[in-house]
Amino acid sequence: MVWRDKAADMTRRDFLKRSALAGLGLAVGCARKPPPGVIFKGWPYEPDLVRENIEHFEQQANIEVAYQAVSGNYHDKMVALFVGKTPMDCCYVRDDDFAEWVEAGWLRPYDDLPGVEQYGDDIFDYNLDAMTYEGRRYGLPYYTDFNVWIYNTQMLEAAGFEKPAQTLDELTEQAIKIKERRVRNPDGDVIEDPMVLGFRQDVTGFGDWWSLNYASEVDLFDDDLNPIFPDDEGRQAERILQWIVDGIHKHDIININSLTMGLIRENIAAGRQVFSMISKYDVEWVNNRKNAAVVEAYLRERGIPETQAVHAKVLKMAPIPSLEPGQRGTLGWTRMYSLTAFCREEKLLDAWQLMQFLGGKDASGDYYTARRWFQLRGLGFAFKSLMDDPEIVALTEQWGDIKLIKELSQVARIRENIKAPWFPDFNHYYQPEIQKILLRQQSPRDGLARIAKRCREFKREWT
């Protein structure tokens, strides 16, 4: 990401302004003749499947598409392409980068194009919110998901519990009991740390922090994006962080590798812990027998004795435990397709048709691409009507809980400040501050106060 350069005293806002006005003297791709057809770029997730989808579109619409997977640091490479005014009609956009790219003038709204009225009512609120900026729509959903709680049913039953905890206090009791009863994993080893969470620093990381707050219905910012922690009602944000600190250091029930681990789904699938939080679509992955070889390879690489991979639905999903009974919520996110501000006028309607095929309906009126991503990879979709589709319901019940998925789809929330143009600056700052709290280098209250103070400074810099 493009962070504040203190030596030059240039904020990221200054950088984006100068980029838009002067191009920073770059001319990446400007002199090249653009390829024929719609120019479409995205990060390299399953590029062969993307090409298959595009080939289907080309046959259906008789429109040529020039697709390129952008490897490496997608954000920074795309910024360079935007700054250089590289020919590009349509691209993938993360909600993390969305506001930044709109503010820089790199994305084009689509609400003036034909057929837009069919997209809105059938999209979940948190997805529609994530793709809208200052009342204008810029994206159609590539995929969406949210965090869910996951637990190993066999290990939980071995500790004498029939159901997973509903509250954080109950979760502490269950985890302590698992340790006391010396519950063993599939390798025969005693479970020392029943829980692992995701607090590794990453540009799209720390979803567990947001999810734990939203599960307890905590608001971290007011409507004007002023931070209201650490003095939120009941000091809930502080209590949640203290619960994690106690779990790591006092009760020894949360694995300290939560601060560095990058393969949480593989770890939980291999039976190393009892509880964790993962993306909903990863529940399909961990409960899929086809991934047994991947789990075994993960174990071998770490010198862990081989074991039989978990079978379907041993790992079950549940609402994320909250501070009080009856609270519900989770973090949701959206990856989208957007038209670029550099979309060529003669290709605009073709690019819009491609964007609808990928992120909406095909020529037959079906959510073809969203359905196919779900069928083949379990990727979440943003369309309410697909939740009642018999095929979708049947596939989901093979690995998850469709009733719970429907419920969480209604209460998932986007990060409250994600559409603030200063969100990338905030994202870079707050993660190490939370880690300092979890390492007991500062108290939850002091750490949250530091983050709140810096948020107010970011807001002033941008306004």
N, C-alpha and C positions, 0 to 999 in steps of 0.2 A: 504494500500500500504506500501511498504518498503521504508521509508523516511530516509534522512540523520540523523545519530545518532551523534550529535555534541559532546556529552560527550566522545564518543570513537573515534571521528574524522574518522569514517568509512563512506564512501560514499556508495550509493546504488550500484555503480559499483563494489566496493570492495566486497560487500556482494554477488553479483551475481557471481563474479569470484571465490570466495571461495566456494560458493555453488556448482558450477559446478565441481571444482577440488576435493573437500573433502566431499561434501554432508553434511557439517556442523555437522558431527557425527550422522546424523539422518539415520534411516533405515525404514521409514514408509512403511509398506507393503512389504518390500523386502523378508521377510521370508514366506510370504503367497503364497500358490499355486494360480496362477491366474485362474479366472473362464474360462470355455470353450467359444469359440467364440471371436468375436472382442470386445474389451473393449472400451466403448464409454462413455464419461462424458460431462456434460453440466450444465449450471445454470437452476434453476427450473421454467422456463417459460412454462406453459401448458404441464407438463410432460405426462399427459394422451394422449394428441394429438401426442406428440413425440413417445410414445410407439405404437400408432396406425400406424404411418408412418413406424416405424421399423418393426412391424409385417408384414406390406405389403412387405417390402424389404425382410424379411426372407423367405416369401412364394415365392416371385419372384426369388430370387437369391439362395435359399437353403443355406444361410449362417446365422449362429447363432450370435446374438449380445447380449452382456451383457451391458445394459444401466443403468447409475446411474445419478440422478439429484443431483448436489452439492449445498446444501442450504447454506445460510449465505453469508459471504464475499467471493465471488467467486475468486477474484484475489488472496487473501492471502491463501485461502485453496488450490488452484491449485499450488501456489508456493511451499507450504509444500509438496504436492504430487510429484511435479517435483523434488524437492531437495532430497526427500526420494526415488527417482527412483521407485515410485509405478507403477506397470504394467498398462499401458494405451496406447491404439493404436490411438485413435482419440478423439478430444474434440472441444468444442466451444472456440472461441478466439474473444475478442473485439479488434477493431483496436487501442483502447487506450493502450492495453497491448502488441500488436503484436511485435513491435520492441524490447521491453524489453525481451520478451520470445525467440525471434530469437537470440538476442545477448547472452543470457544465454545458448544457445545450447539446448533448450527444444522442438523446432519444427523442422520438417523434410520437406524440399522442395519436391514438387511432379513432377517437370518438367522432370524427367527421367522415368516417369511411362507411360504405354501404354494408348493412347486415350487422352493425354493432349492437343493435337492440336485442339480439338473441343471446347475448352474453351479459349476464348480470344476476338475474333472479335465480339461476341454477348454480351459481358459484357460492361456496361457503363465504360467510362474511369476512373471516380473517384473511382469506385469499384475495378477495376483491379489494379489501383495505390495503393489502400489501402492494397491489399493482396500480393503485390510484395515487396521484400526487396533485394536491391543491385542486381537487375536483375533476381532474382529467385522467382518463384511462390510458395507460401506456403498455400494459402487458396482458397476455393470455397465458394460462398456466402450463408450464412444461411438466413439473411434478410438484407435489406438496406433501408435507408430512408433519408429524408432531411427535413429541417424546411420550413414551409409555413406561410404566413400571413393569419389571419382569422378575419372575421368581421361579426357582426350581421346586416343583411340587414334591418330588421325592424327598429332597433334603428337608423341606419345611415339615412334611409329615413325620420324618424321622425325629424331628425335635418336638413333636406332639401337637403341631398346629394344623388345623383343617383349612384355615383361610389366611390370606396375607393381611398384614397390618393395614389399617385405614389411616392411622395417625402416626406422626413421627415418634411420639412417645411409645406407642405400641410396637413400632418397628425396632426401636432400641431394645425393648424387652424380648422380642423374638430373636434378635441377633445375639443378645447375651445368652439366651437359653440354648441357642445352637452351639455356642462355644462351650457352655457348661456340659452339655450332653455329648460333646466331642463327636458331632455329626461328621461323617466321612464323605469325601467326594468319590467319583467313579474309580479313581486311582487307588483308593483305600487310605488316602491321607486325611488327617483331621483338618476340618475347615478352621483356619486361624482367623481369617478376616472375612466374615460372611457377606460383606458388601463392597462394591467398587463403583465409584462415580466418575464422571468425566470433567476434570478440571485441568486438562492439559491446554497450554496456551496455543491458540490456533485462530486464524482469521474468521472461521465459522464456528469456533468453539464456545465452551461455557454455557451450552444450552441447558445443562443440568441446574445451573444457578437460577436462570429465568424460570425453568419448569417448576422448581421447588417453591419459588415465590408465587407463581401463578396457580399452582395446585392449592395454595392457601389463600387464594383470591387477594393477593397483595398488589397494591398499586405502588409503583416505584417513582412515577412522575405524574405531575398534574397535567391538565389539558394544555397548558402552555409549555410543557416539557421542562418545567422546573423540578429538580429532584426533591422528593418529599421524604427520603430516607436520610439519616437513621431515625428520624422522629416521626415516622409513619404511625398510624393508629395502632396502639399495642406494641409498637417497636417490633413488628413481625419480621421485617427483613433482618434485623439484628438477631432475633431469636433463631431464625433459620440458619444463619451462619454459625451461631454458637452451637447449634445442634450438630453441625458437621464437624466443627473443631473438637467437640466432646467425643464424637464418634471415632475420630482418628486418634486422639491423644489420651482421653480419659477411659473410654470403654474398650478401645482397641477393636472396633467392629467394622471400621471403614479402612480399606487398604490404602496406605500412604501413597502407593503407586497411582492413585487416582489423579495425582498432580502431573503425571508424566505418561501414563498409559495411553497408547493410541489404538490398540486392538481390543477394545472392550467387548465387542460382540463375540469375537473369537474366544476370549477368556471365559465369558459366561457360558458359551456353548460347550466348552471343554470341561465345565463343571468345577472351575476354580473358585467360584463364589456362588452364593445362594441368591442374592439380590443385586439388581442393577437397573439402570435407566438407559434405554436405547431408542433409536428411531423406530416408529411403528413398523415400517417396511422391513427393518432388520429382524423383526420377530419371524417373518416368513423365512429369512435366511437361516436363523439359528434352529428353526424347527424343520428344516428341509433336509431329508436324508442325503440328497445329492451333494451337500456341503460337508459330508463326513470326512472326505479326503482332505479338504482344506483344513478342518479342525485338527486332523491327525498330523498334518504337516506343521501346523502351528506348534503342536506339542513337541514334535521331534526337534524342531529348530531350537527349542528352549531346554532340551535335555530332559523333558518330562516323559515318564513312561507312557507308552501308547495305551489308549483305552477305547472302548466303544463309544462313538459319538452319540450324543443325546438323540433320541428318536422323537418323532412328531408329537408336539404339544406337551412334552415333559416341562418345557419352559412356557409358562403362561403369563399373559399380560393382565395388568390390574391398574386401577387409577393410581396416580402418584400419591403417596401418603402426604397428609397435610397437618397443619398445626392443630386444627380442630375437626371433629367429625362433621361430615356433610359438605365440606368444602370440595370444589371441583375446579380443575383447570390444568392447562399445560401450555408449553410453548409450541407454536406452529410456525412454519416457514414456507416460503414460496420461491420456486425457481420458475422463471418466466421466459417467454419469447417476446421480443420487442422489435419494433421498427426503429432504425437508426435515423438520426437527423440528416444523414448523408444519403438516405435512400433516394435513388434516382427517380425523377418524376415519371419517366417512361416505364419504370419497373414497379411503381408504387402499388398498383392494383394486383399485380402478380405476387409481389412480396406479401401483401395483405392476405391473398388467397393461401399462400404457403403458411403464413402465421396461423390462419384459422384451421388449416388441416392439422398442423402440429399441436396447437393449443386450444382447439375448439372442435368444430364439426367438419367432416369431410363432405364431399359432394352428395353423399346419400343421406346426410343428416345424422350420422353416427359419430360418437366421440372415438374415432378409430384409433388415433395414436395413444390417447390416454388409456384406452382399454388394453391395447397391445402391451404398453409398458407394464401395466398391472399384471397381465397374464404371464409375461415372460420374466419380469424382475420384481414384481410385487410393489412397484413404485406407486405412491399415493396419488390420488386424483382430487381435483377441486370441485367436482360436479356432484351436486346432491342427488340427482336422479340415478347416477350409477350405484349409489349405496343400496338401492332396492332392486338392482338388476339381478335376476336369478343366477346368472353365471358368476357374477362378482361375489354374491353372497356365498355360493357353494365353494368357490375357490378360497375365500377368506376363512371359512369355517374349517378348512383343512389345517390351518396353522394359527388362527387367531380367534378373536371374539368380535363378531360383527356388531353386536349390540353395544359393546363398550366403544368400539371405533366410531359408531354413529354418535354416541354421547359426547365423546371427546372432540369430535369434529365441530360440535356446536359450542364448545367452551374454550377451544384453543384460541390463543392470542398471539399477535405479533409483538415483538419487542417494542415497547411503547415509544422509544426514541429512535427507532430504526430509520424513520423518514426525515429525521433532523439531518441537515447537511453536515453536521459535525459528528455524526455517528461513527464514521471510521476512526476519527481521532479518539473518541471515547472508547471504542472497541480496543484500540491499541493500549490505552491507559489503564482501564479498569481490571483487565485480566491479571496482570502481575500484582495489583493491589489486593485482589481477592486471594491470590496465592499466598501473599504475605500473612493474611489473616489465618489461612489454613495451616501455615507453618508456625503460627503463634509469634510472629515477628511484630504484629500489632493486633490490638483488640478488634473485634467486630465493629464496635461502635466507632473507634478512631478511624479504622479503615474506611468504613462507609462515609464518615464525615469528610475524609480526604477526597473520596470519589465524587461526592456531592459538590464539594468546593470546585473541583476541576471541571465538572459539568457546567457549572455556572460561568466559569471562565471561557469554556468552549462556546457557550451560547453567546456571550458578549463578543467574542472574536468574529462570530458569523453574522451578528446583527449590528 
